Amino acid sequence: MQQRIKKQSQKDASNEPLEPLLSIPDVMALLQISRPTVYTLFAEGLPYVKFGKSVRIFPSSLQRFLAQREQVA
């Protein structure tokens, strides 16, 4: 039964549309921050994916990261 559930969850994930990944310049433009600040965010836990030398960020990961850091004054 566990194999059936596992196969079904893998199938469900593959049917979801891929979200376009953000590059470092995309994140810089969206947040209006510098490149070193983006790397600081990586050090603070912003998830990213590497493809060779390329670094990409899922928009949903960026949103979750920002929501966790949101502060109420």
N, CA, C and O atoms as a printed pandas DataFrame, in Angstrom:
     atom_number atom_name residue_name chain_id  residue_number  x_coord  y_coord  z_coord
0              1         N          MET        A               1    0.823   -1.195    0.000
1              2        CA          MET        A               1    0.000    0.000    0.000
2              3         C          MET        A               1    0.868    1.260    0.000
3              4         O          MET        A               1    0.532    2.245   -0.657
4              5         N          GLN        A               2    1.985    1.229    0.736
5              6        CA          GLN        A               2    2.857    2.401    0.756
6              7         C          GLN        A               2    3.437    2.668   -0.629
7              8         O          GLN        A               2    3.596    3.824   -1.020
8              9         N          GLN        A               3    3.753    1.617   -1.371
9             10        CA          GLN        A               3    4.286    1.809   -2.716
10            11         C          GLN        A               3    3.256    2.500   -3.596
11            12         O          GLN        A               3    3.593    3.366   -4.403
12            13         N          ARG        A               4    1.996    2.108   -3.431
13            14        CA          ARG        A               4    0.936    2.715   -4.228
14            15         C          ARG        A               4    0.817    4.206   -3.921
15            16         O          ARG        A               4    0.686    5.018   -4.837
16            17         N          ILE        A               5    0.862    4.565   -2.654
17            18        CA          ILE        A               5    0.780    5.967   -2.249
18            19         C          ILE        A               5    1.994    6.734   -2.768
19            20         O          ILE        A               5    1.867    7.858   -3.253
20            21         N          LYS        A               6    3.161    6.122   -2.660
21            22        CA          LYS        A               6    4.382    6.773   -3.110
22            23         C          LYS        A               6    4.332    7.033   -4.616
23            24         O          LYS        A               6    4.681    8.124   -5.068
24            25         N          LYS        A               7    3.901    6.043   -5.390
25            26        CA          LYS        A               7    3.808    6.226   -6.836
26            27         C          LYS        A               7    2.789    7.290   -7.191
27            28         O          LYS        A               7    3.005    8.072   -8.116
28            29         N          GLN        A               8    1.676    7.328   -6.462
29            30        CA          GLN        A               8    0.647    8.310   -6.738
30            31         C          GLN        A               8    1.150    9.722   -6.447
31            32         O          GLN        A               8    0.877   10.639   -7.223
32            33         N          SER        A               9    1.879    9.917   -5.347
33            34        CA          SER        A               9    2.374   11.253   -5.024
34            35         C          SER        A               9    3.418   11.712   -6.026
35            36         O          SER        A               9    3.481   12.899   -6.346
36            37         N          GLN        A              10    4.241   10.793   -6.531
37            38        CA          GLN        A              10    5.210   11.146   -7.560
38            39         C          GLN        A              10    4.495   11.536   -8.843
39            40         O          GLN        A              10    4.910   12.468   -9.532
40            41         N          LYS        A              11    3.420   10.822   -9.164
41            42        CA          LYS        A              11    2.654   11.126  -10.363
42            43         C          LYS        A              11    2.009   12.500  -10.246
43            44         O          LYS        A              11    2.018   13.274  -11.203
44            45         N          ASP        A              12    1.444   12.809   -9.069
45            46        CA          ASP        A              12    0.809   14.104   -8.863
46            47         C          ASP        A              12    1.807   15.242   -9.034
47            48         O          ASP        A              12    1.486   16.270   -9.631
48            49         N          ALA        A              13    3.003   15.061   -8.516
49            50        CA          ALA        A              13    4.025   16.107   -8.607
50            51         C          ALA        A              13    4.433   16.349  -10.050
51            52         O          ALA        A              13    4.712   17.487  -10.426
52            53         N          SER        A              14    4.474   15.314  -10.858
53            54        CA          SER        A              14    4.910   15.481  -12.236
54            55         C          SER        A              14    3.841   16.145  -13.098
55            56         O          SER        A              14    4.156   16.661  -14.171
56            57         N          ASN        A              15    2.582   16.145  -12.654
57            58        CA          ASN        A              15    1.503   16.771  -13.408
58            59         C          ASN        A              15    1.378   18.257  -13.130
59            60         O          ASN        A              15    0.670   18.964  -13.847
60            61         N          GLU        A              16    2.054   18.736  -12.100
61            62        CA          GLU        A              16    1.986   20.155  -11.764
62            63         C          GLU        A              16    2.835   20.958  -12.744
63            64         O          GLU        A              16    3.922   20.523  -13.126
64            65         N          PRO        A              17    2.347   22.127  -13.152
65            66        CA          PRO        A              17    3.171   22.949  -14.047
66            67         C          PRO        A              17    4.389   23.490  -13.304
67            68         O          PRO        A              17    4.314   23.814  -12.119
68            69         N          LEU        A              18    5.496   23.582  -14.006
69            70        CA          LEU        A              18    6.713   24.129  -13.400
70            71         C          LEU        A              18    6.578   25.636  -13.282
71            72         O          LEU        A              18    6.076   26.301  -14.188
72            73         N          GLU        A              19    7.036   26.167  -12.148
73            74        CA          GLU        A              19    7.057   27.612  -12.026
74            75         C          GLU        A              19    8.378   28.119  -12.603
75            76         O          GLU        A              19    9.418   27.489  -12.412
76            77         N          PRO        A              20    8.344   29.247  -13.303
77            78        CA          PRO        A              20    9.581   29.776  -13.858
78            79         C          PRO        A              20   10.540   30.142  -12.728
79            80         O          PRO        A              20   10.140   30.755  -11.738
80            81         N          LEU        A              21   11.780   29.772  -12.879
81            82        CA          LEU        A              21   12.778   30.053  -11.851
82            83         C          LEU        A              21   13.319   31.466  -12.015
83            84         O          LEU        A              21   13.381   31.998  -13.123
84            85         N          LEU        A              22   13.706   32.059  -10.902
85            86        CA          LEU        A              22   14.265   33.412  -10.903
86            87         C          LEU        A              22   15.781   33.348  -10.877
87            88         O          LEU        A              22   16.362   32.508  -10.190
88            89         N          SER        A              23   16.415   34.225  -11.618
89            90        CA          SER        A              23   17.867   34.355  -11.569
90            91         C          SER        A              23   18.224   35.366  -10.479
91            92         O          SER        A              23   17.347   36.021   -9.915
92            93         N          ILE        A              24   19.497   35.483  -10.195
93            94        CA          ILE        A              24   19.937   36.473   -9.206
94            95         C          ILE        A              24   19.546   37.892   -9.646
95            96         O          ILE        A              24   19.041   38.656   -8.824
96            97         N          PRO        A              25   19.763   38.268  -10.920
97            98        CA          PRO        A              25   19.309   39.603  -11.334
98            99         C          PRO        A              25   17.793   39.793  -11.199
99           100         O          PRO        A              25   17.335   40.900  -10.916
100          101         N          ASP        A              26   17.009   38.721  -11.399
101          102        CA          ASP        A              26   15.565   38.822  -11.200
102          103         C          ASP        A              26   15.244   39.162   -9.747
103          104         O          ASP        A              26   14.424   40.040   -9.476
104          105         N          VAL        A              27   15.889   38.467   -8.820
105          106        CA          VAL        A              27   15.669   38.712   -7.393
106          107         C          VAL        A              27   16.129   40.120   -7.022
107          108         O          VAL        A              27   15.470   40.818   -6.251
108          109         N          MET        A              28   17.264   40.524   -7.580
109          110        CA          MET        A              28   17.764   41.881   -7.319
110          111         C          MET        A              28   16.730   42.922   -7.738
111          112         O          MET        A              28   16.473   43.876   -7.004
112          113         N          ALA        A              29   16.137   42.735   -8.921
113          114        CA          ALA        A              29   15.162   43.694   -9.435
114          115         C          ALA        A              29   13.866   43.651   -8.620
115          116         O          ALA        A              29   13.302   44.696   -8.297
116          117         N          LEU        A              30   13.397   42.447   -8.290
117          118        CA          LEU        A              30   12.148   42.317   -7.531
118          119         C          LEU        A              30   12.242   42.965   -6.161
119          120         O          LEU        A              30   11.321   43.659   -5.731
120          121         N          LEU        A              31   13.357   42.736   -5.477
121          122        CA          LEU        A              31   13.516   43.233   -4.108
122          123         C          LEU        A              31   14.241   44.570   -4.032
123          124         O          LEU        A              31   14.339   45.169   -2.961
124          125         N          GLN        A              32   14.749   45.037   -5.172
125          126        CA          GLN        A              32   15.524   46.279   -5.245
126          127         C          GLN        A              32   16.687   46.255   -4.265
127          128         O          GLN        A              32   16.861   47.149   -3.437
128          129         N          ILE        A              33   17.486   45.177   -4.396
129          130        CA          ILE        A              33   18.666   45.006   -3.548
130          131         C          ILE        A              33   19.862   44.708   -4.426
131          132         O          ILE        A              33   19.711   44.444   -5.618
132          133         N          SER        A              34   21.048   44.749   -3.846
133          134        CA          SER        A              34   22.279   44.502   -4.586
134          135         C          SER        A              34   22.593   43.006   -4.644
135          136         O          SER        A              34   22.018   42.204   -3.908
136          137         N          ARG        A              35   23.516   42.654   -5.531
137          138        CA          ARG        A              35   23.952   41.264   -5.654
138          139         C          ARG        A              35   24.533   40.727   -4.343
139          140         O          ARG        A              35   24.177   39.619   -3.942
140          141         N          PRO        A              36   25.411   41.466   -3.659
141          142        CA          PRO        A              36   25.924   40.950   -2.377
142          143         C          PRO        A              36   24.816   40.699   -1.352
143          144         O          PRO        A              36   24.917   39.778   -0.541
144          145         N          THR        A              37   23.768   41.509   -1.388
145          146        CA          THR        A              37   22.663   41.306   -0.457
146          147         C          THR        A              37   21.921   40.013   -0.779
147          148         O          THR        A              37   21.468   39.324    0.134
148          149         N          VAL        A              38   21.789   39.671   -2.058
149          150        CA          VAL        A              38   21.163   38.394   -2.434
150          151         C          VAL        A              38   21.983   37.245   -1.859
151          152         O          VAL        A              38   21.418   36.297   -1.314
152          153         N          TYR        A              39   23.309   37.318   -1.975
153          154        CA          TYR        A              39   24.164   36.265   -1.424
154          155         C          TYR        A              39   24.066   36.212    0.110
155          156         O          TYR        A              39   24.183   35.139    0.704
156          157         N          THR        A              40   23.856   37.350    0.735
157          158        CA          THR        A              40   23.626   37.366    2.185
158          159         C          THR        A              40   22.335   36.629    2.519
159          160         O          THR        A              40   22.271   35.895    3.506
160          161         N          LEU        A              41   21.308   36.823    1.699
161          162        CA          LEU        A              41   20.045   36.110    1.909
162          163         C          LEU        A              41   20.244   34.596    1.762
163          164         O          LEU        A              41   19.638   33.819    2.500
164          165         N          PHE        A              42   21.082   34.180    0.825
165          166        CA          PHE        A              42   21.397   32.746    0.696
166          167         C          PHE        A              42   22.023   32.241    1.990
167          168         O          PHE        A              42   21.664   31.172    2.484
168          169         N          ALA        A              43   22.957   33.011    2.534
169          170        CA          ALA        A              43   23.627   32.610    3.779
170          171         C          ALA        A              43   22.639   32.564    4.945
171          172         O          ALA        A              43   22.836   31.809    5.897
172          173         N          GLU        A              44   21.580   33.368    4.874
173          174        CA          GLU        A              44   20.573   33.403    5.930
174          175         C          GLU        A              44   19.471   32.364    5.731
175          176         O          GLU        A              44   18.539   32.278    6.530
176          177         N          GLY        A              45   19.586   31.571    4.651
177          178        CA          GLY        A              45   18.639   30.468    4.485
178          179         C          GLY        A              45   17.734   30.522    3.277
179          180         O          GLY        A              45   16.884   29.644    3.133
180          181         N          LEU        A              46   17.867   31.501    2.397
181          182        CA          LEU        A              46   17.055   31.521    1.182
182          183         C          LEU        A              46   17.438   30.324    0.324
183          184         O          LEU        A              46   18.592   30.208   -0.090
184          185         N          PRO        A              47   16.482   29.422    0.047
185          186        CA          PRO        A              47   16.812   28.234   -0.755
186          187         C          PRO        A              47   17.089   28.597   -2.219
187          188         O          PRO        A              47   16.485   29.517   -2.771
188          189         N          TYR        A              48   17.994   27.870   -2.817
189          190        CA          TYR        A              48   18.299   28.063   -4.234
190          191         C          TYR        A              48   18.691   26.731   -4.849
191          192         O          TYR        A              48   18.976   25.759   -4.149
192          193         N          VAL        A              49   18.698   26.709   -6.183
193          194        CA          VAL        A              49   19.060   25.517   -6.942
194          195         C          VAL        A              49   20.228   25.888   -7.846
195          196         O          VAL        A              49   20.225   26.951   -8.467
196          197         N          LYS        A              50   21.227   25.010   -7.919
197          198        CA          LYS        A              50   22.370   25.268   -8.799
198          199         C          LYS        A              50   22.335   24.314   -9.984
199          200         O          LYS        A              50   22.097   23.116   -9.828
200          201         N          PHE        A              51   22.573   24.853  -11.152
201          202        CA          PHE        A              51   22.750   24.090  -12.381
202          203         C          PHE        A              51   24.112   24.493  -12.929
203          204         O          PHE        A              51   24.230   25.490  -13.641
204          205         N          GLY        A              52   25.132   23.721  -12.598
205          206        CA          GLY        A              52   26.482   24.124  -12.963
206          207         C          GLY        A              52   26.826   25.386  -12.205
207          208         O          GLY        A              52   26.825   25.399  -10.974
208          209         N          LYS        A              53   27.124   26.460  -12.946
209          210        CA          LYS        A              53   27.443   27.735  -12.311
210          211         C          LYS        A              53   26.216   28.622  -12.130
211          212         O          LYS        A              53   26.284   29.654  -11.463
212          213         N          SER        A              54   25.099   28.220  -12.723
213          214        CA          SER        A              54   23.875   29.025  -12.637
214          215         C          SER        A              54   23.145   28.779  -11.324
215          216         O          SER        A              54   23.047   27.645  -10.854
216          217         N          VAL        A              55   22.638   29.853  -10.746
217          218        CA          VAL        A              55   21.868   29.788   -9.504
218          219         C          VAL        A              55   20.458   30.262   -9.821
219          220         O          VAL        A              55   20.271   31.303  -10.452
220          221         N          ARG        A              56   19.460   29.489   -9.378
221          222        CA          ARG        A              56   18.066   29.851   -9.615
222          223         C          ARG        A              56   17.270   29.714   -8.323
223          224         O          ARG        A              56   17.603   28.914   -7.449
224          225         N          ILE        A              57   16.210   30.513   -8.222
225          226        CA          ILE        A              57   15.384   30.547   -7.024
226          227         C          ILE        A              57   13.931   30.317   -7.440
227          228         O          ILE        A              57   13.446   30.931   -8.390
228          229         N          PHE        A              58   13.237   29.421   -6.717
229          230        CA          PHE        A              58   11.813   29.237   -6.951
230          231         C          PHE        A              58   11.076   30.444   -6.389
231          232         O          PHE        A              58   11.342   30.841   -5.254
232          233         N          PRO        A              59   10.158   31.040   -7.146
233          234        CA          PRO        A              59    9.386   32.177   -6.615
234          235         C          PRO        A              59    8.663   31.833   -5.309
235          236         O          PRO        A              59    8.593   32.664   -4.403
236          237         N          SER        A              60    8.129   30.617   -5.210
237          238        CA          SER        A              60    7.423   30.225   -3.984
238          239         C          SER        A              60    8.381   30.162   -2.792
239          240         O          SER        A              60    7.993   30.498   -1.673
240          241         N          SER        A              61    9.622   29.736   -3.019
241          242        CA          SER        A              61   10.615   29.705   -1.940
242          243         C          SER        A              61   10.957   31.118   -1.482
243          244         O          SER        A              61   11.117   31.374   -0.289
244          245         N          LEU        A              62   11.067   32.026   -2.440
245          246        CA          LEU        A              62   11.354   33.423   -2.101
246          247         C          LEU        A              62   10.202   34.013   -1.286
247          248         O          LEU        A              62   10.434   34.717   -0.303
248          249         N          GLN        A              63    8.965   33.731   -1.690
249          250        CA          GLN        A              63    7.811   34.249   -0.955
250          251         C          GLN        A              63    7.761   33.704    0.462
251          252         O          GLN        A              63    7.502   34.455    1.402
252          253         N          ARG        A              64    8.007   32.390    0.634
253          254        CA          ARG        A              64    8.000   31.798    1.981
254          255         C          ARG        A              64    9.105   32.405    2.835
255          256         O          ARG        A              64    8.887   32.715    4.007
256          257         N          PHE        A              65   10.294   32.578    2.253
257          258        CA          PHE        A              65   11.430   33.144    2.977
258          259         C          PHE        A              65   11.099   34.554    3.459
259          260         O          PHE        A              65   11.365   34.904    4.609
260          261         N          LEU        A              66   10.516   35.361    2.567
261          262        CA          LEU        A              66   10.168   36.734    2.939
262          263         C          LEU        A              66    9.067   36.760    3.987
263          264         O          LEU        A              66    9.104   37.587    4.898
264          265         N          ALA        A              67    8.092   35.872    3.873
265          266        CA          ALA        A              67    6.999   35.824    4.849
266          267         C          ALA        A              67    7.527   35.466    6.234
267          268         O          ALA        A              67    7.043   35.993    7.236
268          269         N          GLN        A              68    8.517   34.573    6.300
269          270        CA          GLN        A              68    9.103   34.187    7.586
270          271         C          GLN        A              68    9.862   35.357    8.215
271          272         O          GLN        A              68    9.943   35.461    9.439
272          273         N          ARG        A              69   10.405   36.219    7.392
273          274        CA          ARG        A              69   11.191   37.342    7.894
274          275         C          ARG        A              69   10.352   38.590    8.163
275          276         O          ARG        A              69   10.846   39.566    8.727
276          277         N          GLU        A              70    9.086   38.553    7.761
277          278        CA          GLU        A              70    8.229   39.716    7.922
278          279         C          GLU        A              70    8.067   40.061    9.393
279          280         O          GLU        A              70    7.841   39.183   10.225
280          281         N          GLN        A              71    8.183   41.339    9.706
281          282        CA          GLN        A              71    8.072   41.803   11.075
282          283         C          GLN        A              71    6.954   42.825   11.176
283          284         O          GLN        A              71    6.747   43.634   10.272
284          285         N          VAL        A              72    6.247   42.776   12.277
285          286        CA          VAL        A              72    5.190   43.753   12.530
286          287         C          VAL        A              72    5.763   44.816   13.459
287          288         O          VAL        A              72    6.312   44.506   14.517
288          289         N          ALA        A              73    5.627   46.066   13.050
289          290        CA          ALA        A              73    6.172   47.167   13.852
290          291         C          ALA        A              73    5.287   47.529   15.002
291          292         O          ALA        A              73    5.610   48.437   15.767
